[in-house]
Amino acid sequence: MPNRLLIKDGILALPGGPIRADILCEGHRVAAMGRDLAADDARVLNANGLTLGPGFVDVHVHGGGGFSFFSSDRENVTGYSQWAPRNGVTSYLISTIGRDDDDTARRLTALAPTIGTRSGAEPLGFHLEGPFLNPDRRGAFYPSMLLPPSPAAFVRYQEAARGLIRQVTLAPELEGALELVATVLATGATAAMGHTDATTPQAAAGFRAGIRHVTHLFNAMRPLHQREGGPIAAALLEERATCELICDGAHVAPEALRLAYRLLGAGRTVVVTDNLEIAGTDEMTATFGDDPVKVEGFRAVRRDGTIVGSVATMDEHFRNVLAFLEVDVSTAFRLCATNPARVAGVENRKGALAHEMDADIVLLDRQLQVEATVCRGEIAFIRDPGRCTG
């Protein structure tokens, strides 16, 4: 008999509107949802006064809680998976790249065995942010980290990763990029546009080739101009593409986020954190590569002012979504869980509260702070252990 967890008397944030109900988890799946459920042999989690939604899925995160994915040490993935549920995250893509070509392959080889780990938040695969980026829009990445688009190099990385690269960020205007897109798609991964200096026609050519996702819209890309819309205009107008928004209030101004959302809508917006290892810690300084970075508000920057990443955790992004984008709680869950699950290719089991889906559930209090998080039917974080019996 699988382990059973009965979540009692919660308010489910469903697309059709909130309802008060229980959720019975058997093993790692949702077995039933409804009123007055009973299971004599189940642990009981009292959710009275709490809002329940699908666990957050972060498809662009470099670490947090002191754990970095810019490392070949598997303990960083293990540690992050244990830490992330306190912020409502139940699954994620490992966003990484090495110091150079060989280091990228070694890192993927080293971390591949961690994918699918069942304790805590589940690593779903890799997001390779590079190395096929435009040097003029490389952001915090060093030139040594970059390569011209190369299908052969990507195949090598995918073999090192045991076929577990789920997303690749690339600049479509570079020579060979469109051929690379075809190779990425052939492995089942998502091709994403980012760190790009593309004109609108070049970005549109990338979408025609099969790019279906945009990495942190606005950041590390040619800005919008009235006579040349660049990748931002192309992305907002491409109805087949989802777009990442970093909603920490520091990477992108709230009014720009709100404007983008009005064009993207609830179906195309994907909220990501772009967190660094110091997110969720008291540390105010760290290093990225060989450079020191310091925390300024919700972002970490180098001495020259280049943004390296965010330190606002996913639950903070969730609350900002409500304020910045002016949406309801159910829509915020769609942006932070449902849509990212689709990008990661796991929408058949994650990103929704529904029968037979993975029992990945976040429970929020009236201030939308994380009170508890369930990962695949197991309580991975709980603020008040007195809520649980059995």
LUMZA-329181 format. One record per residue: x, y, z of N, C-alpha, C, O in turn; residue in one letter. Coordinates in steps of 0.02 Angstrom, whole numbers, plus 32768, in hexadecimal, padded with zeros to 4 digits. Each point is the difference from the previous one (the first is absolute). Layout:
XYZXYZXYZXYZA ...
***
This chain:
802A7FC580007FD6803B8000802C803E8000802B8006802BM 7FCC80297FA5802A803C7FFF7FF1802E803B7FCB7FFC801EP 8066802F7FF27FF4803280347FC5802D7FEB7FF7800F7FC5N 7FE28005806D7FC680297FF28002803F802A80127FFF803BR 7FDC80397FA67FFD804080217FBC801F7FF07FED80067FC5L 7FEF800E806F7FBE80207FF6800680498015800B8010803AL 7FED801C7F9680018048800D7FB8801780097FD87FFD7FD1I 80178019806A7FBA800E80137FEF804A7FFF8026802A801AK 7FA17FE57FC87FDE804080098028803B7FE5800380358020D 801C7FC27FA6802380377FE17FD580257FCD7FCB7FE87FEEG 804D80517FFD7FDF80277FCB80297FF67FC0803780197FFAI 7FAD7FC27FD780247FEF7FC37FF880397FCD7FC980137FEDL 807080077FFD800080357FCD7FFE7FE07FBB80337FF37FE2A 7F91800080067FF57FDF7FC07FEE80327FCA7FE780368010L 80247FB97FB17FF1802E7FC97FB7801880007FF380397FEDP 7FDF7F9D80277FBA801380017FEC8028803D7FC680158006G 80687FF680287FF18025803D80127FD7803D80057FC37FFBG 8006805D803E80147FDC803D7FC77FD6801C7FC680158000P 804C7FB080197FCF7FD5802280207FE3803E803D7FF78003I 7F9B7FFB802F80197FE1803D7FFC7FB47FF67FCB7FE67FF0R 806D7FF8801B80017FB77FF3803B7FE18023802C80228019A 7FD37F9B7FE880387FD7801880257FE37FC47FE47FFB7FCAD 805B7FF3804180277FDD7FCD801E7FC28020802180058034I 7FD47FC27FAE801F7FC1801780387FEE7FD17FF67FF87FC4L 804680028058803B7FEC7FDA80117FB8801080057FEE803BC 80027FE97F9380167FBB800980417FF67FD9800380097FC3E 80337FE5806280417FFE7FDF801280457FE87FFD80308027G 80157FD77F9A801580417FE67FCA80227FD8800C80357FE3H 7FB77FB0801A7FCB801B7FD77FC5801980297FF77FED803AR 7FE2803F7FA87FC08016801D7FCD7FC97FF27FF17FF17FC6V 7FF47FF2806F7FD07FC97FF87FB880187FFF7FD67FE17FDFA 801B805580457FBB801880027FFF80498018802D80168024A 7FA0800E7FC67FF5804480167FB58008800C7FD77FED7FD6M 8015803080637FB98009800E7FF580108049802F800B8026G 7F937FF87FEE7FED801080447FFC7FC1802A7FEC7FCB7FE9R 8027803D80567FF77FCC803380217FBE7FED7FE47FCA800BD 805880397FD880257FC37FF1801A7FE28041800D80248031L 7FFB7F9B7FCF80197FDD803B80317FCA7FEB7FF97FE17FCBA 80398014805F80307FCA7FF4801F7FF0804480298026801AA 7FC37FA2800380137FEF8044804A7FFB800B801A800F8035D 800A7FDA7F9780477FF38008802C803A7FE6803C7FF87FF8D 7FA680417FFB802680387FE28018803180367FE080098034A 805980167FBE8013803C80267FD080377FEC7FEA80037FC6R 8004802880697FD080367FF2802380438008801F800E8034V 7FDB801B7F99801B804480017FC5803180027FDA80047FD0L 8020802080657FC980308009800E803F7FD7802E80268010N 7FAB7FE57FBB800A80397FD37FCD8036800B7FF7802C7FD5A 7FE67FD480647FCD8032800D801E80467FFC8033800F8020N 7FAE801C7FB8801780457FF9803880097FCD801880377FF6G 7FFC7F927FE9803880037FD07FE67FFA7FB87FCF7FDE7FF3L 805480437FE07FF37FFB7FB9802F7FCD7FE1803D8003800BT 7FA87FCE7FCF80277FCA7FE2800480097FB57FCE80117FDFL 806D7FE58006800A80037FB880377FD07FEB80227FE4802BG 7FE880137F9480367FD47FE98044801D8014800A803C7FFEP 80247F988015804380168012802180277FC87FF67FF17FC6G 80328041804C8021802A7FCF80347FD87FD980237FD5801CF 7FE2803A7FA480317FE07FD3802D80377FE57FE9802C7FDDV 80577FD18034803080347FEB802C7FE67FC880297FD4800BD 7FCE80467FB980267FE77FC6803F80297FF280237FF37FD0V 7FEA803F805A803E80277FF88019801480457FEE8034801AH 803D7FA18002801B800C804380467FE48003800D7FC87FEAV 80218060803380477FEC800480147FEA8046803A7FF1800DH 7F95800C8021800F7FEB80447FD9802980327FD280257FEEG 80407FD480517FDF80238036800D7FDE804280147FC68002G 7FE1805E8034800B7FE2804280487FEF800E800E7FD8802DG 802180467FAD80477FF0800880197FC97FD2803A7FEC8005G 7F9B7FFD7FCD80127FC87FD3800180197FB87FD0801E7FE8F 80687FD67FF6800A801A7FBC80007FC97FCC801D7FCA800BS 7FC280447FBC80027FD17FC8803A800E7FD1800A7FDD7FCFF 801E8057803F803E800C7FDB80377FD780228034801B8013F 7FC07FA67FF3802D7FD280247FF17FBA7FE87FC97FF07FE9S 806A7FE5801C7FF77FB97FEF7FF27FD5803D7FFC7FC37FFBS 7FFE805D803F7FF47FDC803E7FB57FF080067FD7802D8005D 80187F937FFB7FBA7FEB80047FDE801680407FC380068002R 8064800580327FE2801580407FDC80437FFA7FD3800E8027E 8041801B7FA87FDD803F7FF67FB97FF47FE77FD280238015N 80247FAB7FC07FBD7FF07FE87FD87FE2803A7FC68013800AV 80587FBF801B7FDE7FE280397FEB803580337FC780008018T 8067802D7FF77FF1803480317FCA80307FE87FD580138027G 802E7FFF7F9A7FCD802D7FE57FBB7FDE80027FCF80208011Y 802F7FA17FDE7FC07FDC80007FE07FFE80457FC380008006S 80667FFD802E7FE6800180447FEC804680167FD180078028Q 8052802B7FBF7FF3804580147FC4801F7FDB7FD98024801EW 80217FCE7FA17FD080237FD57FB77FFA80177FDB80307FF8A 800E7F9880257FB97FFC80157FEB803580327FC580108004P 8069800B80227FEC8035802F7FE8803E7FDB7FE0802C801DR 802F7FD87FA27FE980377FD57FC97FE97FD17FEE80247FD1N 7FF77F9F803A7FCA7FE77FD780157FDD7FC17FD57FEA7FD9G 806B8011801A80197FE07FC27FFF7FB4800A801D7FE68030V 7FC37FF77FA17FFD7FB7800480247FDD7FC7800C7FC48003T 800680627FC880297FE47FCA802180397FDA7FEB80398006S 804A7FB67FD4802780357FE1802F7FE37FCC800E7FC47FFFY 800A80687FD580367FEF7FD38041801C801C80028037801AL 80337FA27FE1804380178016801C802C7FC980137FE77FCBI 7FF0805A8041801B802F7FCE804A8008800C801680188035S 80137FD47F9980488000800B802580077FBF7FE47FFA7FC9T 805C8011803D80307FFF7FC980457FFD8021800880168039I 802A7FD07FA480437FFC801C802B803C7FEE7FE9802D7FDCG 80537FD3803D802F80387FF280177FFF7FB8801280347FE5R 7FED7F917FFC80127FFA7FBA7FDE7FC27FE47FDA7FDF8024D 803480117F9F7FDF7FC87FDE80087FBE80267FCE7FDF800ED 806F800F8004800B7FC180237FE0800080457FE67FCD8017D 801E806C800B7FE3800380437FB47FF97FFE7FE37FE2802DD 7FFD80387F9F7FB87FF77FF97FEF7FB67FFB7FD27FE88021T 80537FF47FB47FF37FB87FF8800D7FDA80417FD97FD48012A 805C803E8011800F7FDD80407FC9800E80337FEC7FD38025R 7FFB806B7FDD7FCC801180317FC07FD97FF27FE17FE6802FR 800C80157F937FC47FDB7FEE80077FB780127FD17FE18019L 806A80037FDA800D7FB980117FFB7FF6804B7FE37FCF8017T 80398060800F80017FF880497FBB8006801E7FEF7FDC802FA 7FE880527FB77FBF800E801F7FC77FD67FE57FCA7FFC801FL 803F7FE47FA77FCA7FD97FE27FE17FCC802F7FC37FF77FFEA 80647FE7802C7FE27FCE802C7FCF801D80337FDA7FDB801FP 802780677FEB7FD2801E80317FBA800B7FE47FD1800B8026T 80287FF27F987FBF800F7FE27FCD7FCB8014800E7FC47FFEI 7FB7805480177FCC7FD2801580047FED80497FDA7FD68017G 80558048800F80057FF280477FBD800B80227FDF80337FF4T 800C7F9E80357FBC8001801B7FFB802080457FCA8003801CR 806C801480007FFE801E80438000804C7FFA802F801D7FE6S 7F9A800280327FFB80487FF97FE980137FBA7FDF7FD97FDEG 80338064800E7FEF80177FBD80237FD57FCC803A7FED8009A 7FA380057FC1801A7FD17FCE802480257FC77FE280297FDFE 805F7FC880168022801B7FC57FE87FDB7FC280057FC37FFBP 7FE180637FD57FDF7FE37FC580307FF77FC57FF07FDC7FD1L 804980448031802E7FFF7FC98029803F8001800280248032G 801F7FEA7F96802C803A7FFC7FE380367FD37FE07FF27FCEF 802C804C80467FFA80397FD4804780187FF280238017802DH 7FF27FE27F94804280157FEC7FFC80497FE97FEB800E7FC8L 8028801F80637FFF80477FEE804180127FDE802E801A801FE 7FD57FD67FA2803E80067FD980177FBB7FEC7FDC7FCF800BG 8060802B7FD8803080377FF57FF580267FBF802B80287FEDP 7F9C7FCC7FF27FF5801B7FBC7FDF804480037FCA800A7FE3F 8056802580417FE48042800C802780347FD980397FF57FEDL 7FA780458008802280367FDE8030802280317FEA80178034N 80577FED7FBB802F801F802F7FEE80478013801180178036P 7FCC800C7F9D7FEC8046800E7FC7800480337FF38036801BD 7FEC7F927FF27FC87FFF8030800B7FC780327FD07FE08017R 806E80157FFB80107FC6802A7FEE800B804980007FD18027R 7FF0806E7FED7FF0800C8045803C7FF2802D8036801A7FF5G 7FC07FBC803E80347FF18030802F7FC97FE980337FF38021A 7FBD7FEB7FA8802A7FC87FEA804180197FE2800280357FDFF 80337FA5802C804180117FE580057FEA7FB77FE07FD07FECY 804980537FEC800A7FEA7FBA80187FB87FFB7FEE7FDD7FD0P 8039800C806080197FBA7FFD7FC87FCD800780097FC67FEES 7FBD8050802C7FC87FD280087FD97FF67FC07FD67FD37FFCM 803680567FD17FD780027FC5801F7FDA7FC6803C7FF87FFCL 7F987FF07FD780147FDE7FC37FD280167FC87FC68011800CL 80537FF07FB57FD180097FC87FCF7FC67FFF80117FC98015P 7FB280427FD27FD07FC97FFC801D7FC47FDB801B80067FC9P 7FDE7FC08056801E7FC37FE57FD37FC480117FFD7FED803AS 7FE27FF67F947FD97FC4800F802A7FC8801D7FE97FDC802CP 8055801D7FBD802C7FCC801A800F800A804A80007FD08027A 800D806F7FEC800D800E80477FC37FF1802A80067FE38036A 7FBF80307FB27FC47FF280277FF57FB580077FEE7FE98036F 801C7FF17F957FF87FB78005802F7FE480357FED7FD48026V 805080467FDB802F7FEA80347FE68010804580047FD6802DR 7FE080667FDD7FE5801280417FC47FD380127FFA7FEA8039Y 7FDC80097F967FC57FD7800E80147FB980127FE17FE1802BQ 805480067FB680197FBD8012801C800180467FF57FD18027E 803180647FEB801B800680447FC98003803380077FE78038A 7FC180397FB67FC78008802E7FD07FC57FFF7FCB8004801FA 80467FC77FBD7FD57FC57FFA7FBD80117FE17FCD7FE28011R 8033804E7FC27FC380147FDE7FD1802A802A7FC580067FEFG 8053801680487FD5802280308001804C7FFB7FE58022802CL 803A7FF97F9F7FF980487FF47FBA800D7FE67FED7FE67FCBI 7FED804380597FBA800D7FEE7FF880447FDD7FCE800A7FDDR 80618023802D7FF980437FE48045801B7FF080307FF78026Q 7FD7802B7FA0803F801D7FEB7FF480487FEC7FD6800E7FD4V 804D8021804C7FFB80477FEE8035800F7FCC803A7FF0800AT 7FB280317FBF802F800F7FC97FEB80427FDF7FC880178008L 806780067FD37FF4803D7FDB7FF47FEF7FB7802E7FE97FDEA 7F95802180087FEE7FE87FBD802380247FC780017FE77FC8P 801B80548045801F80267FCA80477FE77FEF801B80137FCDE 80027FC3805E80447FE97FF480017FCC7FC87FD07FDB7FF6L 806880237FE680077FD07FC97FFC7FB9801B80217FEE8031E 7FB57FE97FB07FF77FBB80157FCB7FF680347FF27FC78013G 7FEF806F80067FD07FFA80367FC17FDB7FEB7FE57FD88026A 800380347F9D7FC27FE07FEB800A7FB57FF67FD27FD9800CL 806980137FDD80107FB97FFC80047FE180467FEB7FC7800AE 802F805F802680027FE980457FBA7FF7801C7FF37FCF8024L 7FE0805E7FCC7FBB7FF980177FE37FBD7FEA7FE07FDE8028V 802C80107F9A7FE57FC07FE6801D7FC580277FDC7FD0800FA 806480348003801F7FCA80267FE57FFC80477FF37FCA8019T 8003807080067FE3800280437FBB7FE080007FF07FD7802BV 7FE7803C7FA57FBC7FE67FFD7FFF7FB57FF47FD47FDD8019L 805C800B7FC080027FB87FF1800D7FD6803D7FEF7FC58001A 802F80588033800C7FDB803E7FC78007803280027FE38036T 7FCA80437FB77FC78009802C8007803A80307FD3800B8029G 8063801C7FD2800A803A802B7FDD803D7FE27FEF80017FC5A 8008803280657FE2803F7FEA803780307FEC8031800A8026T 7FC880157FA0802E80357FEB7FE5804380177FC780117FF3A 8063801580317FEC8040801C802D80377FE5803C7FF67FF6A 7FA780447FFE8026803A7FEB80148029803C7FD7800F802BM 806980047FD8801780298037804780177FF580237FE57FD6G 7FF3804C80528042801D7FF9800E800E7FB6802F7FE67FE2H 7FA5804380017FFE80087FB8800080497FEB7FE4802B8023T 803B7FE37FA47FFE80427FE27FD87FFE7FBF800A80297FD4D 7FC87FA780277FDA7FF67FC37FD5803D7FEF7FE48021802CA 80167FEC7F937FCD802E7FE87FBD7FDB80017FFE7FC4800AT 7FCD80627FEA7FBF7FDF7FFE7FFD7FCA7FC97FE77FCA800ET 803280437FB57FFF7FCA7FCD802A7FC380147FEC7FC87FF2P 804E8043802E80297FC880157FDE7FD8803780037FC27FFFQ 7FDD805F80307FDC7FDC80347FC57FDA7FE27FF37FC78013A 7FEA80587FBD7FC87FDF7FE080177FC17FDB7FDD7FCE7FFFA 805F80367FE2801B7FC57FDF800D7FC880327FF77FC57FF1A 801F804D804B800A7FCF80357FBF7FDE80147FFE7FC3800BG 7FCD80647FF97FBF7FE280117FE87FD37FC87FE37FCB800DF 802880497FB57FEC7FD47FC880277FBF80017FE67FCC7FECR 80588037802C802A7FC480037FEC7FD1803980137FC68001A 7FC6805380307FE87FD58036800D801980467FEE7FDD802FG 802F805E7FD98006801C80447FBB800D801B7FD6801E7FDEI 801E7FCB805F7FBD8006801D8002801E80477FCD80008023R 806D801A7FF18005801A8044803380397FFF802D80017FD6H 7FCB802E8058802D803A8005801A800580477FDA80018030V 806880017FD680218003804180008048801A8013802E7FDCT 7FD97FDB80627FF9804080227FF7803B7FD0802E80267FF2H 7F947FE07FF57FEE80367FD380168043801E7FF9800D803BL 8022801E7F9A801C8042800E80497FFD80148026802C7FEDF 7FEE7FA2803A80447FFE801A80307FDF7FCF7FF07FCD7FE2N 804C8050801780357FE67FD57FE97FF77FB8800C7FCC7FE1A 7FD2806780067FEB7FFE7FB97FFA80487FE77FF780308026M 800C7FD67F977FF980417FE07FBF802180187FCB7FE07FFFR 8038805E80187FC4801F801A7FCF80137FCA801180057FC5P 7FB2800680507FCB80167FD3800E80487FE98010802B8028L 7FEB7FE07F95800B80437FE47FC8800E7FCF7FE57FD27FE1H 8009806D80197FC580107FD7800B7FF07FB67FD07FF87FDBQ 806F8004800E800C7FF17FBA801C7FBA7FF680097FEA7FC7R 80037FF2806E80177FBA7FFB7FEC7FDD8040801F800A8035E 7FAC7FCD7FC77FE47FE1803C802A7FCB80207FF77FF0803AG 803A7FF47F9F802D7FCE801B7FDC7FC280197FC77FF47FEDG 805B7FE5803D7FE27FC180187FC4800A802D7FD57FD48005P 80278066801D7FC8800A802E7FBF80067FDA7FCF7FDF8011I 8030804A7FBB7FC380077FD77FEE7FBD7FE07FC67FED7FFEA 806D7FF17FE77FF37FC07FDE7FE37FCD80317FD27FDC7FEEA 80498022804F7FE87FD080317FB9800F80177FD77FD28005A 801B806D80077FBD801280187FCB7FF27FCB7FC77FF18010L 804C80137FB07FD17FF67FCA7FFB7FB87FE87FD47FEE7FD9L 805B7FE7803F80017FBA7FEB7FD37FD6802D80127FEF8038E 7FB280027FB07FCE7FE0802A80117FB880127FE17FE4802DE 80507FFE7FB080137FBC801180357FFC803780107FCA8018R 800A806F7FFD80398000802E7FEB801580477FD8802E8009A 80427FAE80287FFB80158046803C802D801180357FFA7FE0T 7FC3803180508035802F8013800A8000804C7FD080028026C 806F7FFB7FEF8010800580467FFE804880188018802D7FDCE 7FCC7FDE805F800380418021801E7FF680457FE97FD68026L 804B80517FE9801C800180447FDA803680268006803B7FF0I 7FD37FB180417FD3802E8023801B801380457FDB80008031C 806680127FD1801B801680407FFC804B80098010801B8035D 7FD980097F967FFB80488004804180247FF58002803E8001G 80357F9D7FF58042801D7FF6801A7FF37FBA801E802D7FE2A 7FD77F97800380177FF17FBC7FD880277FCC801C80187FCEH 7FA37FEE803E7FD380227FD27FD0802A802A7FE67FE98033V 800D80557FB77FD2802B80247FBA7FE280007FEB7FE37FCEA 7FF1802480697FBC7FE480037FD280167FC77FD87FD87FE8P 802E806780027FD480177FCA80127FDE7FBE7FD47FF57FD6E 806C7FFB802080137FDB7FC37FE77FB880047FEA7FE57FCDA 80197FFD806E7FE57FBD80087FB580007FF27FE67FD37FDFL 7FF7805E803B7FB880037FF67FEF800A7FB67FD07FE27FE7R 805680487FF77FF4800A7FB9800B7FBF7FD97FD87FEF7FD5L 805F7FEE803A800D7FC17FDE7FC97FCD800E7FEA7FDC7FD3A 7FFF8021806B7FCC7FCF80117FC0800E7FD97FDD7FD17FEDY 8013806D80087FC2800F7FDC80037FE67FB87FCC7FF37FE2R 80708006800280077FE47FBE80077FB380037FE57FDD7FD5L 803E800B805D800C7FB780057FC37FDB80197FEF7FCA7FE8L 7FEF805380497FC77FDF801E80147FC7802E803B7FF28009G 7F937FEE8013800C7FCA8031801B7FC17FE0801E7FD78023A 7FDA80217F9C80177FC27FE0804880007FEB801D7FCA7FF5G 800380718006804480037FE58034801B8031803B80037FF0R 7FB0800F804C802D801C8032801C7FCA802E7FDA7FD8801BT 806880277FED80227FCF802B802B80278031803080217FEDV 7FBF7FDB8053802780238033803B7FD580157FF97FC5800FV 8042805A7FF3803D7FDD80158024802D80337FF4803C8005V 80397FA48021802580278032804580177FE8801680368013T 800C7FA37FC48046800D7FEE802A80078040802F80288003D 7FBF7FB1803080228006804180487FE87FFE80127FD17FDCN 80178050804B80447FEB800E80027FDC80437FCE7FFF8024L 806C7FE57FED80067FD9803D7FF18029803F7FEB7FE38032E 801E805F7FCC7FF68028803C7FB78013800A7FEF80208032I 7FE57FCD7FA07FB9800C800B7FE97FDB803E80127FC7800CA 7FC5805B801C7FE67FE1803D80327FFA80387FF37FDC8030G 804680467FCB8032800080368009804780197FE480307FE4T 80447FD78050801180428019803F801C7FE1801680378011D 80097FA47FC2803E80167FE07FF3803C7FD47FCF80027FDBE 805D802F80287FFB803C7FD6803580017FC97FFF802C7FD5M 80307FA5802D80347FFD7FCD800B7FB77FEC7FF27FD28027T 802780257F9D80107FBD7FE7803180097FC6801880387FF4A 7FF57F937FE8802A80047FC47FDB7FDE7FC67FDC7FD0800AT 802F804A7FBB7FE87FE07FC3803D7FFA7FD4801C80317FE8F 7FFA7F90800C80407FF67FDE8037801C802C800A7FEA8038G 801A80477FAD8037801E80267FEE8045801B802A8022801DD 7F987FF37FD97FED804480137FD58001803F7FD47FD58009D 8037805C80237FD3800880397FBE801E7FE97FFD80287FD2P 7FCE7FC480507FBE801E7FF47FE48014804380117FE38034V 7FC3804E7FCB7FE18017803E7FB580067FF57FE8800B7FC8K 7FF37FEF806E7FB780057FFD7FEC8048800480158025802DV 7FC17FF07FA37FE1804280007FB57FF57FF97FE77FF27FCAE 7FF58015806D7FB97FF27FFE7FF47FB67FF380167FD58027G 7FC6801C7FA37FF17FBA7FEF802C7FE57FC87FF17FCC7FE4F 80448057800C802C7FE77FCB80487FFF801880138025802ER 80157FB17FB280487FFC800E8024801D7FC37FF17FEE7FC7A 803F803E8046802280237FC9804C7FFC8009801A7FFA8037V 8009800B7F9080498007800280128048800C7FD5802C8003R 806D7FE0800480178045800E7FEB80307FC97FF3803B800ER 800A7FAD7FB47FF0802D7FC87FB4800A7FF87FEA80217FD1D 7FEF7FC2805D7FB880097FFE7FDB7FCA7FD97FC380017FFEG 80627FD17FE27FE07FCA7FDA7FD87FD38030801A7FE98032T 7FA6800B7FBD7FD77FD4802980147FB87FF480057FEA7FC7I 80087FF2806F80147FBA7FFB7FC47FD2800C7FFD7FCA7FE3V 7FD5804A80477FC57FD7800F7FD6801F803680108036801AG 7FBA7FA87FF77FD180188031800A7FDC804380197FC88002S 7FD48059803480007FE080427FBA7FFD801E7FF87FEC8039V 7FD680287FA07FBA7FFA80177FE87FB97FF280037FE97FC7A 7FE57FF5806C7FEC7FBA7FF97FBD7FFA7FDC7FDD80327FF5T 80117F917FF77FC47FF67FD77FC0801780227FD3801B7FDFM 80287FDB80637FC3801780217FFB804D7FFF7FCA801B7FFDD 807080068005800080497FFA7FEB80147FB97FDA80317FF7E 803D7FAA7FD77FEA800D7FBC7FB47FF67FFA7FDE80287FDFH 80097FA480417FB87FF27FFD7FD8803B801B7FCF80167FE2F 8046800480577FDC8039801D8007803E7FD47FD180277FF9R 806A7FE27FE8800980387FD37FD47FFA7FC27FE880327FE6N 800E7F9180027FD47FF57FC67FBC801E800D7FE380217FD5V 80027FD380667FBE801A80128000804D7FFF7FD0801F7FE8L 80657FFE8032800380498004801280207FBD7FE080317FECA 80537FB47FF28019801F7FC37FD27FF47FC47FF3802E7FD8F 7FF57F9480217FDA7FEE7FC47FB58007800A7FD97FFA7FD0L 80128012806E7FBA800B80107FD47FC57FEB7FCE80087FDDE 80477FBC803A7FDB7FC37FF17FE77FE28041801380158037V 7FC17FB87FC37FE77FDE803C802E7FC7801380307FF07FDCD 7FC27FF0805C802D7FCC801B80037FC47FD180367FE57FF4V 7F9280077FF07FFF7FC77FD3802C800D7FC380257FD37FEAS 7FD980697FFA802A80117FC7804980028014802B7FEC7FD9T 7FE3802D8062804680018017801C7FB98004803A7FF57FEFA 7F9E7FDB802880177FBA8000800C7FE87FB8802E7FDA7FF4F 7FA9803B7FDE800A7FEC7FBA804480197FE780237FDC7FDDR 7FEF80618035803E801E7FE8803D7FE2802280367FFD7FE2L 7FC27FEE805D80397FE7802780057FB4800280327FE58018C 7F9B7FF87FCF80007FB780037FE97FDF7FBF80257FD97FE3A 7F9F803880077FE47FDD7FC68028800D7FC080147FD17FDET 7FF8806F8013802580107FC280487FE8800280187FE57FCEN 800C8024806A80447FE5800280027FB47FF8802F7FE67FE1P 7FA07FF7803A7FFF7FB77FF77FFA7FEE7FB6801E7FD07FEAA 7FBC80587FF17FFA7FF37FB88042800D7FDD80137FDA7FD3R 8011805A803F8041800E7FE380317FC8800D80277FED7FD5V 7FD67FF78068802E7FCA80137FEA7FBC7FE380247FCF8007A 7FA2802F7FDA7FE87FC27FE27FE37FCE80317FFF7FC47FF2G 7FEA805480487FE47FD380337FB8801280117FE97FF28037V 7FF4802E7F9B7FBC8015800E7FD07FC6800A7FC880098019E 804E7FBA7FD47FD57FC6800B80007FE980487FD87FD58013N 80568046801780027FEA8045800C803880337FF97FF5803CR 801780477FAC800D8037802F7FDD803F7FE87FEB80057FC7K 800E802B80687FE580417FEE7FB6800880097FE580347FEEG 7FF87F9A802F7FB88006800B7FEB7FD5803A801E7FCC800EA 7FAE804A80157FE07FD680347FC97FD87FDD7FCB801A7FF0L 80437FA680067FCF7FD67FDD800E7FB7800F80387FED8013A 7F957FEA7FE680057FB9800C80377FE17FD58004800D7FC4H 80257FCA805C80367FDA7FE0803E802A7FEF80317FE57FE8E 7FCD805C8024803C80297FF8802E7FF5803B7FEB7FE88034M 805580297FC3802E7FFE80397FE5802B80387FE680377FF5D 801F7FB080487FE88025803A80348032801680207FFA8034A 7FEA80397FA1802B8039800E7FD3803B80117FDE801B7FD5D 80227FF9806A7FCE802F801880218033802F80287FED802BI 7FC880537FCC80178033802E7FC4801C80257FCB800B7FE2V 803D7FFF805F7FCB8019802B80158045801A80348007801FL 7FA2802B7FD38011804580107FD0801B80357FC57FF08001L 8056803A802C7FD5801F80337FDE803E7FE38005800E7FC5D 7FD8801780657FD980387FE8802C80387FE47FE880297FD9R 80567FDA803B802F80307FE580277FE47FC5802F801F7FE7Q 7FBD7FA5800380207FDC7FC780487FEE800F802A7FFD7FD3L 7FE47FF8806D80407FE480157FFA7FB47FFE7FCA7FE5800CQ 806D7FF97FE57FFE7FB77FFC7FFA7FE28046802B800A802BV 7F9E7FD37FE07FF67FDE804080187FB87FFD801A7FE58031E 7FDE7FFB7F9580167FBA7FF880067FF27FB57FE080207FD7A 804A7FAF801980097FEA7FBA80047FB47FFF80247FE18027T 7FB680027FAB7FFF7FB87FF780207FF07FBD7FEB801B7FCCV 80467FBA803480237FEB7FC37FF27FB67FF580157FD58027C 7FC8801C7FA37FF07FBB7FEE7FE37FDA803B80137FC7800DR 7FBE805980157FDB7FDF803680227FFF80437FE57FE58030G 805780397FD680248003803F800680488017800D802D7FD7E 7FE97FDF806980088043801A804A8011800080287FE38025I 7FEB804D7FB1804680147FFA8011803C802A803A800C8011A 7F93801B8000800A803B802B7FBF800E80247FCA7FFD7FE2F 803A8012805F7FC580158025801680318036802D7FF28027I 7FB280477FDA8014803480307FE87FEE80478024800C8030R 7FA07FD87FD57FE47FEE80407FF27FB580017FCC7FEA7FE8D 80637FEE80337FF67FB780017FC07FEB80247FE97FC87FF7P 7FFB806380337FC37FF080237FC47FF77FD27FCC7FE58014G 803980317FAF7FCA7FF77FCF7FFB7FB97FE87FCD7FEC7FE3R 80667FEC802880017FBB7FE57FFB7FCE8038802180068033C 7FB47FC77FC37FF77FCA803080057FBD7FDB7FF67FFC7FC3T 801A7FD0806380037FBD7FE480457FEE7FE7800A7FC87FE6G 
***
